[in-house]
Amino acid sequence: MAFIYAYKCNRLFFGSEVSLLATMLILLVNALTIFNIFLTGSMPDNFAVAPLMISTYLFLKETMALRPDPEDSDGKRTEKSVQPFRAIRNRSMLIIGLMCGLVFMTKLNICLFYFVFIGAYLLWLLVKKKVVVFLQNTGCFLLGIALVFLPCVLFLAFHHALSDFID
């Protein structure tokens, strides 16, 4: 699934042939290092790849300044395909928050990835003085995290396993 989103991310920038080649190269590198991944015990990192790729794809799709026109069959950018930088829709920010919650429940330190691109985006909104959009997007992002995090924490607290989770 992560490779599908890697291809989709590449398609936002390149044509179909280059995107397929880049995704195949990533798959090849992964295949060559797969034994090291499983032998070192880094399985939680592997579970976090799909939510990270979904988040990255949504973020890039929503915030790209240059997007190919849907009528362009070859995917090349032209003067008519330039669109201004725009705010992320609340639905997409909620999904990114859900993915961040899944990553948070898998491995906490990988969530720093989200602070880079989401933090920079939210800072950009404040610089542009779009306070309402900032509050909506921040609320949707935090709601997405809470929808994953709170049921898990409540389950662990009910089963008296919250201290083990924190440790």
N, C-alpha and C positions, 0 to 999 in steps of 0.2 A: 504494500500500500504506500509506503514511504517513497518508493521509486516512481509511482504514478504521480505523486505530488511533486517530486523532483522534476519530472518531465514537464508537468504543468507550470512550475516556476520558470523553467528554462524557456517554455513557449511564450511567456510574457515578454521575453527579451529577444529571442532568436526564432528563426524559422523551424519548421518541423524536422528537417534533416539534422541540423546542428543540435537541436534539443534532444533528439533520439541518440545521437552519437555521445553527447555529454552524459546522458543518463546511463547509457551502456558502459561508459568509462567508470562512472561511479559504481555500477554493479560489478564490474570487473575488479576494481580495487577492494570492494567489499568481499567478493568471493575469494580473493587472495589472502585476505586477513581474517576470514571467518573463524579459522581454528584458534587464532590468538584471542579473538573476542570471547569464544566459549570457554577456553581454558583459563582465562584470567578471572572469570567469575563476574563479569560486568553485565550480567543479564538485565538489571533494572534500566541501564542505559539503553538497551535495545528496545525495551517496551516504550521508552519515551520518544523514540524517533518519529513514529507516526503522528502523535499530537504536535510535535515540534514542526514537522513538515506541513501539516494542515494549517497551523498558525502562520507560518512563514508565507505560505501561498496566499492565504486570505489577506494578510497584511500587504504583501506586494501588489496583489490584484486591486485592493482598495485605494492604495496611495500612490501608485505609479503616475508620474507626470506624463509620460509618453506611452500610449497604448495603441496597438494596431487597430485599425478600423475593421469592424466585422466583415465589411464588404471586400476587404483586401484578402484575396485568396492566397497570395504568397507570403503574407505576414510582414511585409516591409513597411517601415514607417514613412509616411509622407507628410506634407505640410497640413493636410486636412485631418490627419489622425492625431494631432497634438491636442491634448485635453489638459485643463489646468489641474493642479494638485487639489484634491478635495478631501473632506473629512471622511473618516471611516463610518459606515452605517452602524447603527446600534446593534442590529442583528449579528453582524460580523464580529463586532467587539465582544458580544456575549459568547459567541462560539470560541473566539480566541481566549476568553476568560475560562471557559469550560476546559479547553485544551491545557491551559496553564494549571488548572486544578488537578487534572489527570497527571501532569508532569510532577506537580507538587507532591501528590500522594505516592508517586513512584520513587522520586529521588529529589530531595529538597534543593541541592546545590545546582541542579540544572535549571531551576527557575530563574537564575540570574540572567539567563538568555532573554527572558521576557522583559526584564528591567531595562535592557539596552534599547530594543526597538519600541516597546510600548512607552517606556519612560521618555525617550526622545520625542516620540510623537505627541505625547501629552504636554511636554514642555513646549513643543512647537505651537500647540493650540493656545497655550497661555501667552506666548510671545505675540501671536496674532490676535490676541484679545477676544478669542472665541470661547468665552467662559461657559455659556450654556452648552455648547458642544462638548467642552472639556468635562463638565459635570455629568452629562449624559453618557459619554464614552467611559469615563472612570466608573460610574455606577454600573454600567453593563458589564465591564471587565470584572469588577469586584463581585457582582452578582454571579457571574459565571464561575468564578473561583469558589464562592460560597455554596453553590449548588452541588459541587462535587465534594468540597472539604467538610462542610457541616454534617451531612449524613454519615460520613466515615468517622468523624470525631465522636459523634453521638453513639454510634455503634461500638466504638472502642471504649468509650466511657461506660456504657451500659455493661460491657463484658469485663470491666476493670482491667483493661489492657492499654489504657492511654499512656501510662508511664513507660511501658515497653515501646510504644510508638515514638514517644519523645526521645527516649534513649537511642 
